Amino acid sequence: MTESTIPGTGAAVAARPSSQAAAALRKRRYAADTRLRVAGLTAILAAVGMLGLLLWTIVSQGLPAFTQTHVRLDFPLSAELVDPADLEATNWRAVVTGGLNAALGETASPAQQRLLSQIITNNAQFIVRDAVRANPSLVGSSITLSVPAADPFDGLNKGQVLRDVPEANRRVSDAQIAWFDQLSAQGRVTAPFNWGLFFNADSRFPEMAGLAGAITGSFYLLLVCFLISFPVGIASAIYLEEFAPKNRWTDLIEVNINNLAAMPSIVYGLLGLAVFIQIFGAPRSAPLSGGLVLSLMVLPTIIISTRAALKAIPPSIREAALGMGASKHQVVMQHVLPLAMPGILTGTIIGMAQALGETAPLLLIGMNAFVTSPPGGILDASTSLPTQIFIWADSPERGFVSRTSAAIMVLLGFLLFMNAIAIYLRSKLERRW
């Protein structure tokens, strides 16, 4: 830049830069703008890449769990083995052994028989028992059933157990692989869709474990949470936004609501353990206790989103209703609240989705117990989808690795569905002024 003086005053002012200096200045500005754009694009690509890597890992590990290897066998139900008058006293293991021997031939020793019986799930005896109990007329003939293969052979069929690994480092022996290949050659091995992942409860055996108990428990949890947090949250927000006087007490309440919204979820678990279970005697591990804890956690979110939706309504709506002679109550209930409902529903659904994904508060109230049947109500012991994922992730069996990722995919599916509903309701019901 060069300096010049204002005529008649002698004051020095900065003159415009020369064309060469201006070009250099523009070049530096463009370079800084380009660097900023590149940095932003790099950050976005890095975030998308890490998210894609996470999703790819979950999907690649979880997809095998959506199919389950089954072995179709003919189980003899001779009168010597099965007593139709006393099915509980029947040696169902012997019936299962007879089915395996019928397909593969008699084994030479009890040790080989034990290895042979490990090909199918240990629960095969109960599957055969339940089938005979449902149709006692089968006694004296045989029944053909498709039973799940044991977890090591499910992995063998899916390529997760490698055949070229030395036998000492494999979970299956060479003899068992030969028997399994013989069953495959006979067309007895199939890999249908694993409906048991959704309709079976938890089990010690990965091939039999499912999410029925966790899904049912999550449903009851969200039901209790919604029935408490939705009316209480909306009523609180309406009072604070429309009726409460603006003084130090309401300011204190608003500050505490904002602080509660940012509080770690494990604190709510401690509160539920100390208040609902120890003081009021709510049942431990039950959806009732979990729903009460989650409702406390979701309340600040619903209150804040509801107040924001009420504030977004133009003041002219209120003024027009008041000008027509409506009372304050009529203005709020008949005009403001219906127009704010899209935003309220969106905030509520997002709060419910947050509650569905919470784990820490539920662990503290005992909803990580081993429950082998779906709960029949809000007072029965149960788990939820996040706690079921936690339980399976901590299991030593290899088969639970893929089921953990599959459960995460199911949970993500529910979360995406709930967020899609929120987006749809907002776009469908939203009014613009």
C-alpha angles and dihedrals in degrees: 000000000000129000127233134177130240108245114253094013107060090219115147118230132180113258124214114278118260119261091258093051091045091052091051091049092050090048091054091047093049090047091052090048091050092049090051092050092047091049091050093046091047091051091050093047091048092051093046090046094052091045090049091049090051093049092045091052093049094045096044092051096040102046095075089060091063089070125053128199112238131189118210112216138171109231116201114226100192120169089245091062103032125048108197090200093057112025093164091063093052118114096236092177088065089051090053091047089052090054092052092046091050090057100038105021131249117315122232100233142013089253091058090046090056091050090049093051090054091070093079130044119283087235092066090100091059092046090055092044093053091048092052092044089055091051113022091175088079091076109112094032132056135267128216114216135168107225127184117262117238116268097258091054092044086057090045091054091048094047095250092116107059118221096205093062114104112269092243090060096046129086090223127055127230090252091053091050090052091051091047091050089051090054090048091051089053090055093245097122119083135162109211127170110293103242087165088074087071103028103039125080124227119300140179088239115073093213090060100037118111144166101243093109093045094047092048091046092050090051092054091044093054091043093056091041093051096045090054105033100040100060095033093047095048093045091050093048093048092051095047094045102037111021112019117100116241105248140122093283096056089044089054091049092050092049091051092048090053091048092049090053089059096043117116112260093233089069089063089052090055090048092051092048093050099040112025099035107028099034105028096029099233112174114269119239090014127129089237092065092041092048092051091051093047092047089059089050094048097044096082091050092051093045094050094045092046092051090049090051091049092049090052092064108100114250089232089073091059094042093050092050092047090048090056090056100261119150123239090257092051092048092054100040100038103033116013100039097049091050091048094047096096091058091042092052091047092053092045094051091047088050091050090050089052090051091049091058098047119115111160099066091046092051090056093055093049103257091141096079123130102260117178099190135045115260117260094210146347092288098055123096111264147155131223132224096264094046091046088054089050091051094048093045088057094050117107096216114104093223091066091064093073092038090054091055090044090053089051089053090051091049091048089049091055091047092050090048092052092047090048089054090051091051092047094049092048094051093041099047103028116118122206126207 
